[in-house]
Every structure is written in C-alpha cells, then in structure tokens.
Amino acid sequence: MNFRVSLIGIAAALAGVAAAQPAAQPAAQPAAQPAAVIRFANKSLDQLSGTLEGLSADRIVWNSPILEKPAPFWLKNILEVSLPATPPEFNATHEATLTLMNGDCVRGQVAAVTDDTITLDTWYAGRLGFRRVMVKEVAIDARPSLVFSGPTGLDGWSQSAKTAPWTYEYGVLRTSANQGVGIGREVGLPDECSIGFDVAWRGPLMFNFNFFTDDPAAESPTSGYQISCQGSYASIRRQNAGMQGSDVSNIPEFKENEKVRLEVRASRLTGNVCLYVNGRFAALWKDPGVAKAKLGKCIQFVPQGNETLRVSAIKVASWDGILEEFSDENAAMLGMGMGFRRFQMGNGKQQPTLPEPKPKPAADGRMKLRNGDSIGGEVTSIVDGVISIKTPFAEVKLPVARVRNIILKPAPLEEPIRRNGDVRAWFGDGSSIVFCFDAMSRDVITGHSQTFGSASFKLAAFNRIEFNIYDPQIADLRAKQGL
C-alpha cells in the first residue's frame, strides 16, 4: 500500500514510554488482515501503513513494518485511520436510512417504531434503538438483488490511459487534472438496473457517466448511453447512434453542492432512463430506438474538467422497471410510448416532448408507497418485515419494502452533546456514525452516544475512523484534502 512517512511528524505524535505513564497495552492481537493506514494531523498529512493493534482514550497503538515493535501515538496528533472494511452478504428485502440531527446517516432494517424510539436491526451492531428526538427522518429503499457494491480497490477497474491517473483510497476512486481519462468496469448490468453512487468535485461539476457500454477502458465508448453533467444541467445520449443529445434537465443540486448522490434507473427493454439526485426525481428520458441499440454490461466514469473528482459508494442492483411517483395519466402516456423526454436524433428534428412528469404529492402526515400512492395512519407494529398501519378505516399490513418513508410523530428535535472522545466512524457505503469511544477488543469497538445509548460495533464494518472531530484546525486539514 502507498504510504508517506516523515520522521519528524511521527516523532511528534509518539506517545513515548514514561515510567509514570506507561504506554497503552495493545488489545488482543487481531488476526492477519490487509494493511490499514494511519494519518497524522500535521501539515504534510504524513501517513504510515500497518495494522491497528490497540486503542485507548488518549492513545492508539500501531504496528508497521518500518517500526521495531508496535508503537503508541497520542490521539491528539492523529487525523484518522483507514481500515480494511469487509462488506457483508445482504439478503434483506429493504434498507432503512435514518438521518440523524448531527448529520449522520445510519442504515439497517426497521425493527420497530414507537413515539420514543426507532429501532434498527444491523449486521454491524445488532439491534440499535435511536431516540426519536434525534432522528430527522426515516427513508426506506427496496433492496432487490445486489449486483455490485464498491469500490474496495483498483482491482477489476480499467482506465482509459496508460498513465492510470485514477487512484483508490478510503473507499473512494479519485482523479484530478485528467480531463477525459475514464475508469470503468464490467459489473454485469441486468437488463433493468439501478446504479447509485456518490460523486464529489471542486468547482463546477463536469463529468460523464457511461452505462450499458461494452468497453470500460475505451476513451470514446461506441456502445451504451452517456449521461453528461455540466454545470447545473444533465443530458443523455446513446453512443455512436448519430444522436446530438437530448433535452437538457436543470439540476439545482449540482450548483448548490459539491457532493451529491446520483441514481440511474435504466431499462434496455423499454428505453426508460430515470435520474435521481439526492433521492429526488430529477429527469426521465425515453429512447424510442432502444431495440436497435448496441448495449453492454459495463459502467464508466469520465471527468470533463481539470478539477478533482471523487466517486464512491457505488451500488448496482436489479430494478423492477416500475416508474415510481407518477400519476396514472403520466404512466399511461409512457405506456403508449409517448415518452416524457425523447432523445433528439441526428437529423436535428426534435422529437415530440410532453411536459415534465409531476410526482404525485403525498399530504402531510401520509406515508408514500413505492407505487406512488400514499397512506395515512399510525404505525402500530413492525414484525418480520411487515408493517401494520392503523388507518381511520381498517388496519393495513404491508411489506416494509413497499414503503418509501415512515412518518414520525412530531417532536422537538435535539442534537446530541459534543463530548471529548467522540469519534466519527465511516461505513464502507459512505454512511457514518458519531459516538464517544469506550474500548476496543480484538475485532470490536465499543462506544456510547445520547442518540443510541451504548453499542458494540464490528471493526470490520468501518473503513475509516476520524479523531479530534471538533478541532477546527484539524477540520481545516480534512477540508484541504477533501476528506
């Protein structure tokens, strides 16, 4: 693994071994694992590969091939450690995302909802109960068959230049000043698929996302589709089809942020392509010539500017092809092949365009369903993936996977108190959780928080743990590195 070492920086961070204050003793030796990286909080952000051997309230014990023996370092001088996260096999029918008041997002399966607590079943910490007053919202995603989740390294990825400018670190694919040099891979895209990923950038957003292509290393793919994101707009075209582009969709999130979550839902059976930005429906295109299209099973990310671009939390899954949140009238139009936005063909003639599809609004206090309907009532129980809702007319039972969100009882929301010893632990999917560190054993880290009480987390769930998260100087270091 690539690492950078400054003897001065390391010496400043060393805890030392004083008679009056012996060094923290390592916890039980972890099993052999891929090398992790410790990054120091100095201006050059020195880093050292190795393995995490122990952790206490004020020191971390690190083992490295360049050290004679495991060495303790003061936590006050540590920015973070990266770890070899191990994603689990996922077989649940849904995934709930809790957005917390401190900005964290935590994922799992909904086990129970009461006026006081939202409970998740998680693979990394068992059953976790979160205080209602510290939860902003609960969103539900159906989880069909997952095809690909990553990145976990550069293995399997192909770059469209011999210089290979794309790098991998902390679960992120990163490149800078390499306009037009793409990175892609064969992920076995199903005929109907959902492709989600986080993209972060500096300056104006300028990048292309290619999918259904058959050559992940091509500088100019000749198959599949290309979604082009430029400034605050997105457009789509089919590769090598004499197409000049499509109607342009305005995406305000591109101008207001420097990081977004994109999801593309595409069908090579119907030609429908949907774009979601931060969970919001943003565009729907239809290719009337999809039956003649040359399509493959690869994805590719291609920067179009000279600024840093980062891609992470990629999830590819099958899709049922159902267009959610649209009125029956809009759905009927699409069913007749009229399409909301048709691709513009090479003869320069604009294809007929219908008005933007309008999502069916759900009244306040009503839960949205995946088919676009909504339902009002009180959640009475959630058992074995089935939610029971008491409505004014009858009790309704639904699979949780059919629900898009859960309406929580109004409550005065609170943010948790910031404590010395708080760390921010990042999961492999890009979500994170803040807690006050208590102890570490062989493969478990234990902590507590006002948000969820006490919990023991599998160390394998995390790919990064940040320290000194409230220190403004260290926060500046993180910001400069885009961490």
DOMAR-163597 format. One line per 8 residues: number of its first residue (from 0); their letters; for each residue x, y, z of C-alpha. Coordinates in pm, 1 decimal, padded with zeros to 6 digits. Example, Ala and Ser with C-alpha at 12.3 -4.5 7.8 and 13.67 -1.06 7.14 Angstrom:
! DOMAR-163597
0) AS) 01230.0,-00450.0,00780.0; 01367.0,-00106.0,00714.0
END
This chain:
! DOMAR-163597
0) MNFRVSLI) 00000.0,00000.0,00000.0; 00116.8,00350.2,-00080.1; 00226.6,00545.5,00226.3; 00419.4,00859.6,00314.0; 00648.3,00896.1,00617.3; 00800.4,01194.6,00796.3; 01023.3,01103.8,01091.2; 00961.6,01447.0,01242.4
8) GIAAALAG) 00585.0,01408.5,01218.1; 00592.3,01059.7,01365.0; 00823.6,01164.8,01646.4; 00584.3,01444.9,01739.5; 00292.5,01204.0,01755.2; 00469.2,00930.3,01953.4; 00323.7,00882.9,02299.5; 00655.8,00758.0,02436.3
16) VAAAQPAA) 00708.3,00530.4,02730.4; 00735.9,00718.5,03059.4; 00773.4,00549.1,03395.6; 00490.3,00748.9,03544.4; 00262.7,00684.1,03246.8; 00323.7,00351.6,03073.2; 00221.6,00313.0,02712.6; -00121.7,00173.5,02639.9
24) QPAAQPAA) -00103.6,-00202.3,02611.5; -00221.9,-00349.5,02284.5; -00554.0,-00525.4,02284.4; -00566.9,-00889.1,02184.6; -00372.0,-00922.8,01859.3; -00607.3,-00907.9,01560.3; -00598.2,-01179.3,01301.1; -00388.4,-01119.8,00990.5
32) QPAAVIRF) -00555.3,-00862.0,00769.6; -00474.6,-00627.4,00482.4; -00267.3,-00325.5,00586.0; -00451.0,-00022.7,00719.4; -00322.0,00336.1,00719.7; -00279.2,00589.1,00999.8; -00273.0,00955.8,00900.4; -00112.4,01218.6,01123.8
40) ANKSLDQL) -00252.0,01567.0,01187.9; 00048.1,01764.2,01062.3; 00058.2,01998.8,00764.7; 00203.5,01734.9,00534.4; -00056.0,01478.5,00646.3; 00206.1,01206.1,00687.9; 00073.7,00853.7,00684.8; 00200.3,00510.1,00772.9
48) SGTLEGLS) 00063.7,00175.0,00661.6; 00031.2,-00111.4,00906.7; -00229.9,-00255.3,01141.9; -00430.7,-00123.0,01434.3; -00317.5,-00307.0,01747.6; -00492.8,-00116.2,02024.3; -00691.2,00193.8,02113.8; -00749.4,00376.3,02442.1
56) ADRIVWNS) -00897.4,00710.1,02543.9; -00583.3,00907.3,02456.4; -00357.2,00677.5,02254.2; -00355.2,00446.0,01958.1; -00114.4,00152.0,01921.9; 00010.5,00099.1,01567.7; 00220.9,-00175.4,01413.3; 00415.1,-00116.8,01092.6
64) PILEKPAP) 00691.8,-00296.0,00902.4; 00915.9,00008.8,00947.5; 00877.4,00005.9,01328.0; 01074.1,-00230.6,01552.3; 00761.8,-00305.3,01754.9; 00405.0,-00174.8,01797.6; 00423.6,00192.0,01896.2; 00174.1,00412.4,02084.1
72) FWLKNILE) 00082.4,00753.5,01939.8; -00106.9,01037.9,02105.9; -00459.9,01057.9,01965.3; -00441.1,01438.2,01978.8; -00191.3,01413.7,01690.9; -00392.8,01170.0,01478.1; -00625.5,01271.6,01198.1; -00772.3,00929.2,01122.9
80) VSLPATPP) -00709.1,00565.4,01045.8; -00832.8,00375.9,00742.4; -00928.3,00011.9,00782.7; -00997.9,-00283.1,00550.2; -01376.5,-00287.0,00578.9; -01548.8,-00614.3,00493.9; -01899.1,-00568.9,00346.0; -02148.8,-00839.2,00444.8
88) EFNATHEA) -02372.1,-01053.0,00231.4; -02702.6,-00865.9,00202.8; -03025.3,-01063.9,00183.8; -03284.3,-00831.8,00342.6; -03578.5,-00707.5,00135.7; -03534.6,-00344.0,00238.7; -03282.6,-00097.1,00376.7; -03382.0,00189.4,00603.6
96) TLTLMNGD) -03174.7,00507.8,00626.1; -03204.0,00714.0,00942.5; -03089.5,01075.0,00904.4; -02979.0,01197.3,01245.9; -02976.4,01551.3,01382.9; -02594.7,01568.9,01381.7; -02583.3,01493.8,01007.9; -02505.1,01122.6,01032.9
104) CVRGQVAA) -02685.2,00860.6,00826.5; -02726.0,00509.8,00967.7; -02858.9,00212.3,00772.4; -03024.5,-00112.8,00869.6; -03363.5,-00285.0,00867.8; -03653.4,-00130.6,01058.4; -03739.4,-00347.7,01358.6; -03978.3,-00118.5,01548.1
112) VTDDTITL) -04109.1,00237.5,01561.4; -04260.8,00396.1,01873.9; -04322.4,00752.0,01989.6; -03983.7,00747.0,02164.0; -03757.4,00510.9,01968.7; -03677.8,00395.5,01615.6; -03511.0,00054.4,01624.7; -03290.1,-00088.7,01350.4
120) DTWYAGRL) -03154.3,-00437.8,01304.1; -02795.8,-00405.8,01180.1; -02527.9,-00655.0,01081.3; -02255.6,-00444.3,01243.2; -02401.7,-00377.2,01591.1; -02707.7,-00597.8,01631.5; -03025.5,-00416.4,01732.6; -02984.2,-00039.1,01781.6
128) GFRRVMVK) -03252.1,00186.7,01927.9; -03231.2,00555.9,01830.6; -03405.4,00829.5,02030.5; -03692.4,00976.7,01831.3; -03593.3,01337.2,01915.1; -03255.2,01287.0,01746.5; -03387.8,01136.3,01421.5; -03480.4,01374.7,01139.1
136) EVAIDARP) -03635.0,01124.3,00903.6; -03663.5,00760.0,00806.2; -03639.1,00663.9,00438.6; -03694.8,00312.0,00307.5; -03532.5,00161.0,-00000.4; -03633.1,-00169.1,-00151.0; -03328.7,-00391.9,-00189.8; -03359.5,-00621.1,-00487.7
144) SLVFSGPT) -03071.6,-00842.9,-00591.9; -02743.8,-00652.0,-00542.8; -02509.9,-00698.1,-00838.7; -02209.3,-00489.6,-00731.5; -02101.4,-00285.8,-00429.4; -01776.3,-00090.8,-00402.2; -01520.5,00025.5,-00473.8; -01289.2,-00175.1,-00249.9
152) GLDGWSQS) -00972.0,-00119.5,-00455.4; -00849.6,-00078.0,-00812.9; -00866.0,-00450.0,-00893.3; -01119.9,-00509.5,-01169.2; -01120.8,-00146.0,-01284.8; -00983.3,-00038.6,-01624.3; -00851.4,00308.3,-01707.1; -00857.5,00474.7,-02046.9
160) AKTAPWTY) -00496.4,00597.9,-02029.1; -00163.1,00420.4,-01981.4; -00067.3,00669.8,-01709.8; -00353.6,00536.2,-01490.6; -00432.2,00866.5,-01312.2; -00719.3,00727.7,-01106.1; -00627.7,00621.7,-00752.7; -00812.0,00443.1,-00474.7
168) EYGVLRTS) -00814.5,00536.6,-00106.8; -01064.5,00510.2,00179.5; -01336.0,00356.6,-00038.2; -01305.7,00636.5,-00295.6; -01195.6,00644.8,-00662.1; -01018.2,00976.9,-00715.7; -00861.2,01169.1,-01002.6; -00757.6,01528.4,-01079.4
176) ANQGVGIG) -00636.6,01726.5,-01381.1; -00707.5,01436.3,-01617.2; -00982.4,01554.4,-01844.9; -01134.5,01274.7,-02049.8; -00950.0,00988.6,-01876.5; -01214.9,00747.4,-01756.6; -01230.0,00449.9,-01523.7; -01477.6,00166.5,-01562.7
184) REVGLPDE) -01551.1,-00198.5,-01505.5; -01778.5,-00482.3,-01605.4; -02043.3,-00514.3,-01333.1; -02289.4,-00745.0,-01509.5; -02562.5,-00483.9,-01553.0; -02905.5,-00652.6,-01565.3; -03142.3,-00555.2,-01846.5; -03327.7,-00341.4,-01592.2
192) CSIGFDVA) -03096.6,-00196.1,-01330.1; -03038.6,00067.9,-01064.8; -02692.4,00228.5,-01047.0; -02627.2,00453.9,-00747.7; -02308.2,00635.8,-00648.7; -02175.9,00942.1,-00466.5; -01983.1,01196.0,-00671.5; -01784.7,01485.9,-00521.4
200) WRGPLMFN) -01597.6,01760.0,-00703.5; -01434.6,02103.0,-00683.0; -01555.7,02399.6,-00887.4; -01827.5,02341.2,-01149.0; -01935.9,01979.9,-01197.9; -01812.4,01843.6,-01530.4; -01822.3,01468.6,-01585.5; -01984.5,01195.0,-01793.4
208) FNFFTDDP) -02130.6,00869.3,-01669.7; -02141.2,00588.7,-01925.7; -02351.2,00275.1,-01874.1; -02460.9,-00026.4,-02075.7; -02127.6,00011.9,-02255.2; -01922.8,-00291.8,-02358.3; -01570.2,-00146.9,-02318.2; -01489.0,00004.2,-01976.5
216) AAESPTSG) -01141.9,00119.5,-02090.2; -01240.9,00296.9,-02412.5; -01164.2,00669.0,-02438.0; -01477.3,00707.7,-02650.5; -01715.4,00414.9,-02596.8; -01911.4,00311.6,-02904.6; -02194.7,00143.5,-02715.2; -02436.7,00221.3,-02436.2
224) YQISCQGS) -02557.9,00553.6,-02302.1; -02385.7,00862.5,-02167.7; -02529.3,01099.9,-01907.7; -02340.9,01427.6,-01921.2; -02335.7,01650.7,-01612.2; -02218.5,02002.9,-01693.3; -02257.2,02291.7,-01450.4; -02614.9,02269.5,-01326.0
232) YASIRRQN) -02750.7,02060.6,-01613.8; -02775.4,01695.7,-01716.3; -02842.0,01545.8,-02057.4; -02828.5,01199.3,-02213.4; -02735.9,01044.2,-02546.0; -02690.4,00698.2,-02693.9; -02332.5,00633.7,-02800.8; -02247.6,00605.1,-03170.4
240) AGMQGSDV) -02607.1,00648.6,-03283.2; -02587.3,00976.8,-03470.2; -02752.4,01144.7,-03173.9; -02683.4,01507.2,-03088.1; -02802.0,01488.8,-02729.6; -03134.7,01517.2,-02552.9; -03343.2,01776.7,-02380.2; -03137.4,01925.3,-02101.1
248) SNIPEFKE) -03261.3,01891.6,-01744.1; -03183.0,02158.7,-01486.3; -03031.6,02006.6,-01169.5; -03005.8,02277.2,-00899.5; -02823.5,02039.8,-00663.8; -02520.0,02049.9,-00894.9; -02484.9,02424.1,-00836.7; -02570.3,02425.2,-00466.8
256) NEKVRLEV) -02337.0,02142.0,-00358.6; -02000.2,01982.7,-00426.7; -02120.5,01632.9,-00346.1; -02439.5,01452.7,-00446.7; -02587.2,01106.0,-00455.1; -02689.0,01006.3,-00807.7; -02903.6,00709.8,-00900.3; -02974.5,00599.9,-01255.7
264) RASRLTGN) -03257.6,00354.2,-01315.9; -03246.0,00221.7,-01668.0; -03424.5,-00039.7,-01877.6; -03289.5,-00178.4,-02203.1; -03633.0,-00336.9,-02250.6; -03840.9,-00015.4,-02253.3; -03573.3,00250.2,-02316.3; -03668.5,00437.4,-01998.4
272) VCLYVNGR) -03385.7,00610.6,-01807.7; -03462.6,00785.4,-01476.0; -03220.9,01012.1,-01289.4; -03250.0,01074.7,-00915.1; -03037.4,01333.0,-00732.0; -03009.6,01304.7,-00354.1; -03321.5,01087.1,-00365.7; -03520.4,01345.1,-00565.1
280) FAALWKDP) -03663.1,01256.7,-00905.3; -03471.7,01482.4,-01146.3; -03524.1,01358.3,-01502.4; -03689.0,01089.2,-01712.7; -03576.4,01013.0,-02066.3; -03700.2,00754.9,-02315.7; -03505.9,00611.4,-02608.7; -03751.4,00514.5,-02885.6
288) GVAKAKLG) -03474.3,00324.2,-03064.8; -03359.0,00108.6,-02774.7; -03437.8,-00212.1,-02964.9; -03163.2,-00125.8,-03216.1; -02910.5,-00010.6,-02958.4; -02576.5,-00183.0,-02905.4; -02554.7,-00235.2,-02529.1; -02313.5,-00399.0,-02285.5
296) KCIQFVPQ) -02288.2,-00459.2,-01911.3; -02021.4,-00205.4,-01803.6; -02013.8,00131.2,-01627.4; -01757.0,00411.2,-01668.5; -01686.0,00748.3,-01501.9; -01516.0,01016.7,-01715.0; -01411.3,01362.5,-01581.5; -01452.9,01650.2,-01826.6
304) GNETLRVS) -01274.3,01918.5,-01625.1; -00933.7,01953.7,-01464.1; -01053.2,01962.1,-01103.6; -01057.4,01678.7,-00851.5; -01336.9,01425.6,-00898.0; -01423.5,01155.2,-00643.9; -01661.5,00860.7,-00686.3; -01766.2,00633.3,-00400.2
312) AIKVASWD) -02045.4,00418.1,-00252.2; -02130.5,00252.0,-00585.1; -02424.9,00012.9,-00567.2; -02562.9,-00171.4,-00869.1; -02883.2,-00371.4,-00833.4; -03163.4,-00512.4,-01040.0; -03471.1,-00293.8,-01093.8; -03832.9,-00395.3,-01146.4
320) GILEEFSD) -03878.2,-00133.8,-01420.5; -04163.0,00037.7,-01234.6; -04166.0,00416.1,-01262.8; -04247.3,00541.5,-00915.8; -04425.0,00858.2,-00802.2; -04606.1,00934.4,-01124.6; -04974.7,00992.3,-01178.8; -05185.2,00739.4,-01365.8
328) ENAAMLGM) -05213.8,00985.5,-01656.1; -04838.6,01019.3,-01689.0; -04790.4,00644.7,-01659.1; -05048.7,00586.2,-01929.6; -04868.8,00827.7,-02161.9; -04545.3,00644.8,-02109.1; -04718.4,00312.5,-02162.7; -04836.7,00436.8,-02501.6
336) GMGFRRFQ) -04473.9,00500.3,-02594.4; -04510.8,00879.4,-02593.2; -04224.5,00937.9,-02351.0; -04161.5,01243.3,-02136.2; -03826.8,01334.6,-02292.4; -03728.9,01163.1,-02614.5; -03369.8,01157.3,-02734.8; -03300.1,01404.4,-03017.7
344) MGNGKQQP) -03195.2,01221.2,-03332.3; -02910.6,01308.2,-03566.5; -03137.8,01466.8,-03831.1; -03176.2,01763.0,-03596.4; -03554.8,01721.2,-03574.2; -03680.3,01749.7,-03221.4; -03891.2,01456.1,-03112.8; -04229.7,01532.0,-02950.2
352) TLPEPKPK) -04188.4,01630.7,-02587.5; -04450.8,01616.4,-02315.4; -04445.5,01833.8,-02003.5; -04227.7,01721.8,-01715.7; -04392.2,01435.8,-01523.4; -04517.9,01557.1,-01190.4; -04475.7,01331.7,-00887.7; -04793.8,01251.3,-00702.7
360) PAADGRMK) -04778.3,01458.8,-00385.0; -04844.2,01293.5,-00050.5; -05034.5,01500.0,00202.1; -04855.8,01589.3,00521.9; -04863.0,01303.4,00767.2; -04908.8,01038.1,00499.8; -04653.6,00772.6,00410.1; -04551.3,00734.7,00046.9
368) LRNGDSIG) -04563.9,00392.2,-00113.7; -04332.7,00273.0,-00389.4; -04612.6,00267.6,-00648.9; -04676.6,00639.9,-00596.0; -04978.0,00602.1,-00366.0; -04984.7,00730.0,-00009.3; -05148.4,00614.6,00309.2; -05233.4,00793.3,00632.0
376) GEVTSIVD) -05240.7,00635.7,00973.8; -05037.3,00528.0,01274.4; -04768.4,00261.2,01266.0; -04869.9,00005.4,01528.1; -04604.0,-00261.3,01474.6; -04328.1,-00390.2,01250.5; -04274.4,-00766.5,01264.2; -04070.3,-00985.6,01027.3
384) GVISIKTP) -04051.5,-00714.8,00763.1; -04426.0,-00639.9,00770.9; -04554.6,-00300.1,00882.8; -04900.9,-00265.0,01038.3; -05072.0,00072.5,00995.4; -05388.0,00172.0,01178.2; -05596.5,00386.6,00940.5; -05935.6,00552.6,01005.2
392) FAEVKLPV) -06097.0,00264.2,00815.2; -05903.3,-00051.7,00895.7; -05564.1,-00193.4,00986.0; -05340.8,-00229.5,00681.3; -05042.9,-00464.6,00662.2; -04768.9,-00406.3,00404.2; -04416.1,-00532.7,00342.6; -04177.0,-00264.5,00466.9
400) ARVRNIIL) -04006.7,-00277.2,00125.4; -04321.8,-00126.9,-00031.1; -04297.3,00185.6,00185.3; -04077.9,00482.6,00087.1; -04077.8,00660.3,00421.6; -04215.8,00635.2,00773.9; -04391.5,00938.4,00918.3; -04265.6,01002.0,01268.8
408) KPAPLEEP) -04473.0,01158.0,01542.7; -04387.0,01530.3,01566.9; -04135.0,01600.1,01841.6; -03899.8,01883.3,01944.1; -03574.2,01766.3,01786.4; -03241.1,01774.4,01969.3; -02877.4,01747.1,01869.4; -02651.9,01523.6,02082.0
416) IRRNGDVR) -02399.7,01688.3,02312.0; -02045.3,01701.2,02176.3; -01809.7,01509.3,02403.8; -01435.3,01478.4,02436.8; -01351.0,01136.6,02298.2; -01610.5,01148.5,02020.7; -01501.9,00977.8,01700.6; -01670.3,00962.0,01361.8
424) AWFGDGSS) -01670.6,00611.8,01215.8; -01739.2,00571.9,00842.8; -01900.7,00261.1,00697.3; -01798.1,00118.3,00363.0; -02117.5,00251.9,00198.6; -02031.8,00613.2,00283.5; -02264.0,00649.0,00584.3; -02124.2,00745.0,00924.1
432) IVFCFDAM) -02195.5,00748.5,01295.3; -02052.3,00960.1,01580.4; -02002.8,00811.7,01926.1; -01781.0,00852.6,02228.9; -01513.7,00583.5,02227.4; -01507.2,00346.9,02528.6; -01298.0,00040.5,02448.0; -01156.0,-00184.4,02176.2
440) SRDVITGH) -01108.8,-00559.9,02179.7; -00982.9,-00797.1,01910.6; -01240.6,-00711.4,01646.3; -01496.4,-00493.9,01827.6; -01507.2,-00125.3,01912.7; -01744.6,-00008.1,02187.6; -01888.1,00338.2,02239.3; -02183.2,00536.9,02365.8
448) SQTFGSAS) -02396.5,00826.2,02245.7; -02704.4,01021.2,02350.7; -02850.8,00912.0,02019.8; -02845.8,00533.3,02070.6; -02704.1,00459.3,02417.8; -02419.6,00204.5,02430.3; -02325.4,-00030.2,02147.6; -02050.0,-00263.9,02032.9
456) FKLAAFNR) -01960.0,-00237.0,01662.3; -01777.8,-00486.7,01444.7; -01448.3,-00325.0,01347.5; -01485.1,-00483.2,01002.2; -01783.7,-00253.8,00936.4; -01568.0,00058.8,00922.6; -01329.0,00173.5,00653.4; -01229.3,00492.4,00834.8
464) IEFNIYDP) -01233.0,00632.3,01190.2; -01175.9,01004.9,01241.3; -01037.4,01151.1,01564.7; -01040.8,01508.3,01702.2; -01355.8,01571.9,01501.4; -01436.7,01903.5,01673.7; -01088.0,02055.2,01646.4; -01116.0,02344.5,01394.1
472) QIADLRAK) -00750.4,02322.9,01285.8; -00778.1,01952.1,01213.2; -01110.3,02013.7,01038.9; -00925.9,02254.5,00807.9; -00671.0,01983.2,00728.4; -00950.1,01745.5,00636.0; -01119.4,02004.7,00418.3; -00799.4,02078.9,00226.9
480) QGL) -00763.7,01711.8,00144.9; -01130.7,01666.9,00062.4; -01168.2,01406.0,00338.9
END
